Amino acid sequence: MNAVKSKRSWVDVMDEPHVDSKQPKGKTGGSRESSSNRKKSKPNNKGDMEKPCAPRKTQLETDPLVLQRRQKQIDYGKNTVGYSNYTIHVPIDQRTKDHPKTPDKFTKYSRRSWDTLIKMWRKQLHAYDTDAGGSPEDHSENDEDSESNE
């Protein structure tokens, strides 16, 4: 009998229905829920549950070339009409997290992450590009008022 089993191809072995002693005999096929080879989820270690998550220490960028490049991008953003209007119309004590915030050049970021931060910051500054006074929402109203006075 062993000789017969050794001459069978692996396809024949795989096509043969697998009989599992744990499942009822009348059940064929099967669902994913009753699969015996399904990976069981294990609870976290007790040590993980007892320790509170410590805040991550931010790493600082030390490469002078990276810092120089980042400062150049920041200076380029600050040398715009939008940034000038933003600093005039929104005092520092009235700024919220929704306002544009200059990215910190000393924090360690990948180049792609840094470029994304700069891009988002610059896009937020474009809301302040118009020369009329007030917040960005007021610019369209002020433009209409100035045209009617002329």
Secondary structure, DSSP 8 states (H G I E B T S, - for coil): -HHHHHHS-HHHHHHS----TTS-TT--S--STT-TTS-------HHHHHS--------B---HHHHHHHHHHHHHHHSSHHHHHHHHHS-GGG--TTS-----TTB---HHHHHHHHHHHHHHHGGG-S-SSS-TTTHHHHHHHHHHH-
